Amino acid sequence: MTSIRRFLILTLTSALVLIVFSAALHGYRATIGISTTLLDNELTALSSAVASFNGGSPGKDHALLFQIWQDDKLIKSSSKVLKAPLSDFKDGFSEKNALGTRWRVHTSYVKDDGSWYMVAQPLSNRFTLADALTVASITPFIVSVPLLVVILFLGITWGLAPLKQLSRKLAKRTGNNFSTIALDREPSELKPVVSTLNSMFSRLSAAFEREQQFASNAAHELRTPLSVMKINIHNIAEELGDSGKLLETLQRDTDRMIDAVNQFLLLTRTSPETFVEQKEAVNLHFVAQEVISDLYGKIETKQQEISLEGDEIWLNSVHFMLYTLLQNLITNASNYSPEGAQIVVRIEQLASNVVLSVADSGPGIPISERASVLKRFNRAAQAKTTTGSGLGLAIVLQIAALHNANVVLDDAKIGGLEVKVEFENELLL
């Protein structure tokens, strides 16, 4: 196929010509058949009338009547019953009622013998002929309409098949699929579209790969010098003794930079492509236990209490994603809560969803700031003195989006902030 437009024009035109010609031919043949039958009947009636004129017995079907009048006397008639004139004694055509029928009568006067000749035919014959010819002509066209619709449907479907194939390929394409598109048939109208799409996919693939490599390489390259810097600052502080306390601010800033790099590296790993490829059955309760176990030393250092409530729930997810989500939530709850604070991790299955919540008894976040802290590098006003990068809740929001889950910030019953992640029941296993 070189052009959809050319194919459709040729197909539609050919189908219309074929169907119209075929219907006209069948109508013509049917019309000829009906006309022949009616004319043969009239010829039979005429033969019968001629026979009666020549002394034969008049017919009884009255398909054709004739009378001969001379000097107001009926000389000859094809009907023994009819004695009255078929029409007025005037040349020409007229319509009269006789023998319970409406007749079309032709009257003519012959001067040579002074006779009036009247020939009549039932008017209903004309209507019957007209109806029969009309039906015979129209019926083939009516019958051909469904056939024409089928031919047009098949032709248009076949002609637009490349467009439908392109639509299906784009609809089924996953987020990490940047391969080029190839169609079984590529008409001229779609060549620029397919070429542009393939070019765009190639550029996107290269850009995505560059972004992933840059983010990963930058995070890895920064972690080593920052770790060395942290060790050197610690060693210098130890050598300076009491004066080393002056370096505490620098140590906090270094910790904050290291945390930002770690969070940045996590962001590069929480992509939709990674999530789709690695989905599996994950025990959310077990992941929560694992995170609490890994962070327990830090929580215990601040003399905080942490508890896990709820039953085991299996989700179709990625272990790393859920671990990172819980790690950020619990770390934030611990970092921004004072010593001796309480942290409650709860997992519960409701009628419409599964809710994972982390509540603390810390200072919380004002309602006016809750929307902004979910954005990258934004932090609550009272959290400025605490080491952090402002990426924790942004990562939580990104991971929740991969699960089509909602993140809700609310007041905790124990006094601080409660972060709820609401998963749809479709993720349940």
C-alpha positions as CSV (number, residue, x, y, z in Angstrom):
1,M,0.0,0.0,0.0
2,T,1.4,3.4,-1.0
3,S,-1.4,5.7,0.1
4,I,-4.4,5.2,2.4
5,R,-6.2,8.0,0.5
6,R,-5.6,6.4,-2.9
7,F,-6.6,3.0,-1.7
8,L,-9.8,4.2,-0.1
9,I,-10.8,6.2,-3.2
10,L,-10.2,3.3,-5.5
11,T,-12.0,0.9,-3.1
12,L,-15.0,3.0,-2.6
13,T,-15.3,4.0,-6.2
14,S,-14.9,0.4,-7.4
15,A,-17.4,-0.9,-4.9
16,L,-20.0,1.8,-5.8
17,V,-19.6,1.2,-9.5
18,L,-19.8,-2.6,-9.1
19,I,-22.8,-2.6,-6.9
20,V,-24.7,0.1,-8.9
21,F,-24.0,-1.6,-12.2
22,S,-24.9,-5.0,-10.8
23,A,-28.2,-3.7,-9.3
24,A,-29.1,-1.9,-12.5
25,L,-28.4,-5.1,-14.5
26,H,-30.6,-7.2,-12.2
27,G,-33.3,-4.5,-12.3
28,Y,-33.2,-4.3,-16.0
29,R,-33.6,-8.1,-16.3
30,A,-36.4,-8.2,-13.8
31,T,-38.1,-5.3,-15.7
32,I,-37.8,-7.1,-19.0
33,G,-39.3,-10.3,-17.4
34,I,-42.3,-8.5,-15.9
35,S,-42.9,-6.4,-19.1
36,T,-42.8,-9.6,-21.2
37,T,-45.3,-11.3,-18.9
38,L,-47.7,-8.4,-19.0
39,L,-47.4,-7.8,-22.7
40,D,-47.9,-11.5,-23.4
41,N,-51.1,-11.4,-21.3
42,E,-52.3,-8.4,-23.3
43,L,-51.4,-10.2,-26.5
44,T,-53.4,-13.2,-25.4
45,A,-56.4,-10.9,-24.6
46,L,-56.0,-9.2,-28.0
47,S,-56.0,-12.6,-29.7
48,S,-59.1,-13.6,-27.8
49,A,-60.8,-10.3,-28.9
50,V,-59.8,-10.8,-32.5
51,A,-61.2,-14.4,-32.4
52,S,-64.5,-13.1,-31.1
53,F,-64.6,-10.5,-33.8
54,N,-64.1,-13.2,-36.4
55,G,-67.1,-15.2,-35.0
56,G,-65.5,-16.8,-32.0
57,S,-66.8,-16.9,-28.5
58,P,-66.1,-13.7,-26.5
59,G,-63.7,-14.2,-23.6
60,K,-64.8,-14.1,-20.0
61,D,-61.7,-12.5,-18.4
62,H,-62.4,-9.0,-19.8
63,A,-58.7,-8.2,-20.2
64,L,-59.5,-6.3,-23.3
65,L,-62.9,-4.9,-24.6
66,F,-63.8,-3.6,-27.9
67,Q,-67.1,-2.3,-29.5
68,I,-68.1,-1.3,-33.0
69,W,-71.0,1.2,-33.2
70,Q,-72.7,2.4,-36.4
71,D,-75.6,4.7,-36.5
72,D,-75.9,4.4,-32.7
73,K,-76.3,0.7,-33.0
74,L,-73.9,-1.9,-31.5
75,I,-72.6,-3.8,-34.4
76,K,-69.9,-5.9,-32.6
77,S,-68.8,-6.4,-29.0
78,S,-66.3,-8.6,-27.2
79,S,-68.7,-8.8,-24.3
80,K,-72.2,-10.1,-24.4
81,V,-73.0,-8.5,-21.2
82,L,-72.0,-4.9,-22.0
83,K,-74.6,-3.3,-24.3
84,A,-73.9,0.4,-23.5
85,P,-71.2,2.3,-25.2
86,L,-67.8,2.1,-23.6
87,S,-67.4,5.9,-23.9
88,D,-68.8,9.0,-25.5
89,F,-68.7,9.2,-29.2
90,K,-65.7,11.4,-29.3
91,D,-62.2,10.7,-30.7
92,G,-59.5,10.3,-28.2
93,F,-58.8,8.7,-24.8
94,S,-61.1,8.6,-21.8
95,E,-61.7,6.8,-18.5
96,K,-65.0,5.1,-17.8
97,N,-66.6,2.6,-15.4
98,A,-68.1,-0.6,-16.8
99,L,-68.6,-4.1,-15.5
100,G,-67.5,-3.0,-12.1
101,T,-64.0,-1.9,-13.4
102,R,-62.4,1.3,-14.3
103,W,-61.3,1.3,-18.0
104,R,-59.0,3.3,-20.2
105,V,-60.8,3.7,-23.5
106,H,-59.6,4.8,-26.9
107,T,-62.4,5.9,-29.3
108,S,-61.9,6.5,-33.0
109,Y,-64.3,7.3,-35.9
110,V,-63.8,5.9,-39.4
111,K,-65.5,8.0,-42.0
112,D,-65.4,5.4,-44.8
113,D,-68.0,3.2,-43.1
114,G,-69.3,5.7,-40.6
115,S,-68.4,3.4,-37.6
116,W,-67.1,4.2,-34.1
117,Y,-64.4,1.8,-32.8
118,M,-63.9,1.6,-29.0
119,V,-61.1,-0.4,-27.4
120,A,-60.8,-0.5,-23.6
121,Q,-58.2,-1.9,-21.2
122,P,-58.6,-2.1,-17.4
123,L,-56.9,0.8,-15.8
124,S,-55.6,-1.4,-13.0
125,N,-53.3,-3.1,-15.5
126,R,-51.4,0.1,-15.9
127,F,-51.0,0.5,-12.1
128,T,-50.0,-3.2,-11.8
129,L,-47.3,-2.7,-14.5
130,A,-46.0,0.5,-12.9
131,D,-45.8,-1.0,-9.5
132,A,-44.2,-4.2,-10.8
133,L,-41.6,-2.2,-12.8
134,T,-40.9,0.1,-9.8
135,V,-40.4,-2.8,-7.4
136,A,-38.3,-4.7,-9.9
137,S,-36.1,-1.7,-10.4
138,I,-35.7,-0.7,-6.8
139,T,-35.3,-4.2,-5.2
140,P,-31.8,-4.9,-6.5
141,F,-30.6,-1.6,-5.1
142,I,-32.2,-2.2,-1.7
143,V,-30.7,-5.8,-1.6
144,S,-27.3,-4.5,-2.6
145,V,-27.1,-1.9,0.2
146,P,-26.0,-4.5,2.9
147,L,-23.5,-5.9,0.5
148,L,-22.2,-2.4,-0.3
149,V,-21.9,-1.7,3.5
150,V,-19.9,-5.0,4.0
151,I,-17.6,-4.2,1.1
152,L,-17.0,-0.6,2.4
153,F,-16.4,-1.8,5.9
154,L,-13.9,-4.4,4.9
155,G,-12.2,-2.0,2.5
156,I,-12.0,0.8,5.1
157,T,-10.9,-1.6,7.8
158,W,-8.1,-2.9,5.7
159,G,-7.1,0.5,4.5
160,L,-6.9,1.9,8.1
161,A,-5.2,-1.2,9.5
162,P,-1.8,0.4,9.6
163,L,-3.2,3.3,11.7
164,K,-4.9,0.9,14.1
165,Q,-1.7,-1.2,14.3
166,L,0.3,2.0,15.2
167,S,-2.3,2.9,17.8
168,R,-2.1,-0.6,19.4
169,K,1.7,-0.5,19.5
170,L,1.7,2.9,21.2
171,A,-1.0,1.8,23.7
172,K,0.9,-1.3,24.7
173,R,4.3,0.4,25.0
174,T,5.7,0.5,28.5
175,G,7.5,3.5,30.0
176,N,11.0,2.0,29.5
177,N,10.4,0.9,25.9
178,F,12.1,3.3,23.5
179,S,12.5,0.8,20.6
180,T,11.6,1.9,17.1
181,I,8.2,1.2,15.6
182,A,7.8,-1.0,12.5
183,L,4.5,-1.5,10.7
184,D,3.5,-4.4,8.5
185,R,2.3,-1.9,5.9
186,E,3.5,1.6,6.0
187,P,1.4,4.0,3.8
188,S,2.8,7.3,2.7
189,E,0.5,9.2,5.1
190,L,2.1,7.4,8.1
191,K,5.7,7.5,7.0
192,P,6.4,11.0,8.5
193,V,4.5,10.0,11.7
194,V,6.4,6.8,12.2
195,S,9.7,8.5,11.3
196,T,9.1,11.3,13.8
197,L,8.1,8.9,16.5
198,N,11.1,6.7,16.0
199,S,13.4,9.7,16.0
200,M,11.8,10.9,19.2
201,F,12.1,7.5,20.9
202,S,15.8,7.4,19.9
203,R,16.4,10.8,21.4
204,L,14.4,9.9,24.6
205,S,16.3,6.7,25.0
206,A,19.7,8.5,24.7
207,A,18.6,11.3,27.0
208,F,17.2,8.8,29.6
209,E,20.4,6.8,29.5
210,R,22.5,9.9,29.9
211,E,20.3,11.1,32.8
212,Q,20.6,7.7,34.6
213,Q,24.3,7.5,34.1
214,F,24.9,11.1,35.2
215,A,22.8,10.8,38.3
216,S,24.3,7.5,39.3
217,N,27.9,8.5,38.5
218,A,27.5,11.9,40.2
219,A,26.1,10.3,43.4
220,H,28.8,7.7,43.5
221,E,31.6,10.1,42.8
222,L,30.4,12.5,45.5
223,R,30.0,9.9,48.2
224,T,33.7,9.0,48.4
225,P,35.2,12.6,48.8
226,L,32.4,13.5,51.3
227,S,33.1,10.4,53.4
228,V,36.8,11.3,53.4
229,M,36.0,14.9,54.3
230,K,33.8,13.7,57.2
231,I,36.7,11.5,58.5
232,N,39.2,14.4,58.1
233,I,37.0,16.8,60.0
234,H,36.5,14.3,62.8
235,N,40.3,13.8,63.0
236,I,41.0,17.5,63.0
237,A,38.3,18.0,65.7
238,E,40.0,15.3,67.8
239,E,43.4,16.9,67.5
240,L,42.1,20.4,68.4
241,G,40.5,19.1,71.5
242,D,38.1,21.7,73.0
243,S,38.6,24.0,70.1
244,G,37.4,21.2,67.8
245,K,33.8,22.1,68.8
246,L,34.1,25.0,66.4
247,L,33.9,22.4,63.6
248,E,30.6,21.0,64.7
249,T,28.7,23.2,62.2
250,L,31.0,22.0,59.4
251,Q,30.4,18.4,60.5
252,R,26.6,18.9,60.4
253,D,26.8,20.4,56.9
254,T,28.9,17.5,55.8
255,D,26.4,15.0,57.2
256,R,23.7,16.9,55.4
257,M,25.6,16.8,52.1
258,I,26.1,13.0,52.5
259,D,22.4,12.6,53.3
260,A,21.5,14.6,50.2
261,V,23.7,12.5,48.0
262,N,22.3,9.3,49.4
263,Q,18.8,10.5,48.8
264,F,19.7,11.7,45.3
265,L,21.0,8.2,44.6
266,L,17.7,6.7,45.9
267,L,15.7,9.0,43.6
268,T,17.5,7.6,40.5
269,R,16.7,4.1,41.6
270,T,12.9,4.7,42.1
271,S,12.0,5.1,38.5
272,P,8.9,3.6,36.8
273,E,11.0,1.4,34.6
274,T,12.7,-0.2,37.6
275,F,9.4,-0.7,39.4
276,V,7.7,-2.4,36.5
277,E,10.6,-4.8,35.8
278,Q,11.1,-5.9,39.4
279,K,7.6,-6.2,40.8
280,E,7.0,-9.3,43.0
281,A,5.1,-10.4,46.1
282,V,6.3,-8.4,49.1
283,N,5.3,-8.8,52.8
284,L,4.7,-5.3,53.9
285,H,4.8,-6.2,57.6
286,F,8.1,-8.0,57.2
287,V,9.6,-5.0,55.4
288,A,8.5,-2.8,58.3
289,Q,10.2,-5.1,60.8
290,E,13.4,-5.1,58.7
291,V,13.5,-1.3,58.6
292,I,12.8,-0.9,62.3
293,S,15.5,-3.4,63.1
294,D,18.0,-1.5,60.9
295,L,17.2,1.9,62.4
296,Y,16.7,0.7,66.0
297,G,20.2,1.7,67.1
298,K,19.6,5.3,66.0
299,I,16.2,5.4,67.6
300,E,17.5,3.9,70.8
301,T,20.2,6.5,71.0
302,K,17.5,9.2,71.3
303,Q,15.7,7.0,73.8
304,Q,12.6,6.9,71.6
305,E,10.0,4.2,71.6
306,I,8.8,2.6,68.3
307,S,6.1,0.0,67.9
308,L,4.6,-1.9,64.9
309,E,0.9,-2.7,64.7
310,G,-1.1,-4.7,62.2
311,D,-1.2,-8.0,60.4
312,E,0.9,-9.4,57.6
313,I,-0.2,-8.0,54.2
314,W,1.3,-9.0,50.8
315,L,1.5,-6.4,48.1
316,N,2.5,-6.7,44.4
317,S,5.5,-4.4,44.7
318,V,9.3,-4.1,44.9
319,H,11.1,-4.8,48.2
320,F,13.6,-2.0,47.7
321,M,10.8,0.5,47.0
322,L,8.8,-0.3,50.2
323,Y,12.0,-0.5,52.3
324,T,13.0,3.0,51.0
325,L,9.5,4.4,51.7
326,L,9.4,3.1,55.2
327,Q,13.0,4.0,55.9
328,N,12.4,7.7,54.9
329,L,9.1,7.9,57.0
330,I,10.6,6.3,60.1
331,T,13.9,8.3,59.8
332,N,12.0,11.5,59.5
333,A,9.8,10.6,62.5
334,S,12.9,9.9,64.5
335,N,15.0,12.9,63.3
336,Y,12.3,15.6,63.8
337,S,11.0,14.2,67.1
338,P,12.7,15.0,70.5
339,E,14.4,12.5,72.7
340,G,11.9,10.1,74.4
341,A,9.3,10.5,71.7
342,Q,7.0,7.8,70.6
343,I,6.8,6.4,67.0
344,V,4.0,4.1,65.9
345,V,4.0,2.2,62.6
346,R,0.6,0.8,61.7
347,I,-0.5,-1.5,58.8
348,E,-4.2,-2.0,58.4
349,Q,-6.5,-3.4,55.6
350,L,-9.7,-1.4,55.2
351,A,-12.6,-2.1,52.9
352,S,-11.3,0.0,50.0
353,N,-7.6,0.1,50.6
354,V,-4.5,-0.8,52.6
355,V,-3.2,2.0,54.9
356,L,0.5,2.2,56.0
357,S,0.9,5.0,58.6
358,V,3.9,6.3,60.6
359,A,2.9,8.6,63.5
360,D,5.2,10.4,66.0
361,S,4.7,12.5,69.1
362,G,7.0,15.3,67.8
363,P,6.2,18.9,67.0
364,G,4.3,18.0,63.8
365,I,4.0,20.2,60.7
366,P,1.6,23.1,60.4
367,I,-1.3,22.6,58.0
368,S,-0.2,25.6,55.9
369,E,3.2,23.9,55.2
370,R,2.1,20.3,54.6
371,A,1.7,20.6,50.8
372,S,5.1,22.3,50.4
373,V,7.1,19.7,52.4
374,L,6.1,17.0,49.8
375,K,8.2,18.9,47.2
376,R,11.9,18.4,46.7
377,F,14.3,20.3,48.9
378,N,11.4,21.9,50.9
379,R,11.5,21.5,54.7
380,A,9.2,22.7,57.5
381,A,10.2,25.9,59.3
382,Q,10.9,24.2,62.7
383,A,13.0,21.5,60.9
384,K,15.7,23.9,59.7
385,T,17.9,23.1,62.7
386,T,17.9,19.4,62.0
387,T,20.2,17.8,59.5
388,G,18.3,16.8,56.3
389,S,18.1,17.3,52.6
390,G,14.4,17.9,52.1
391,L,14.1,14.9,49.8
392,G,12.7,12.3,52.2
393,L,9.0,13.0,51.7
394,A,9.5,13.7,48.0
395,I,10.9,10.2,47.6
396,V,8.0,8.8,49.6
397,L,5.6,10.7,47.3
398,Q,7.4,9.4,44.2
399,I,7.3,5.8,45.4
400,A,3.6,6.1,46.3
401,A,2.9,7.5,42.8
402,L,4.5,4.3,41.3
403,H,1.9,2.3,43.3
404,N,-1.0,4.7,42.5
405,A,-1.2,5.3,46.2
406,N,-2.1,8.5,48.0
407,V,0.0,10.3,50.6
408,V,-1.8,12.1,53.4
409,L,-0.3,14.2,56.2
410,D,-2.5,14.4,59.3
411,D,-2.4,15.2,63.0
412,A,-1.3,12.1,65.0
413,K,-3.4,10.9,67.9
414,I,-0.2,10.8,70.0
415,G,0.5,14.5,69.4
416,G,2.7,14.9,66.3
417,L,2.5,14.2,62.6
418,E,1.0,11.1,61.0
419,V,1.9,10.2,57.4
420,K,-0.5,7.8,55.7
421,V,0.2,6.0,52.5
422,E,-3.0,4.5,51.1
423,F,-2.5,1.6,48.7
424,E,-5.4,0.4,46.4
425,N,-6.7,-3.1,47.0
426,E,-5.6,-4.0,43.5
427,L,-2.0,-4.4,44.8
428,L,-3.1,-7.0,47.3
429,L,-2.0,-10.6,46.8
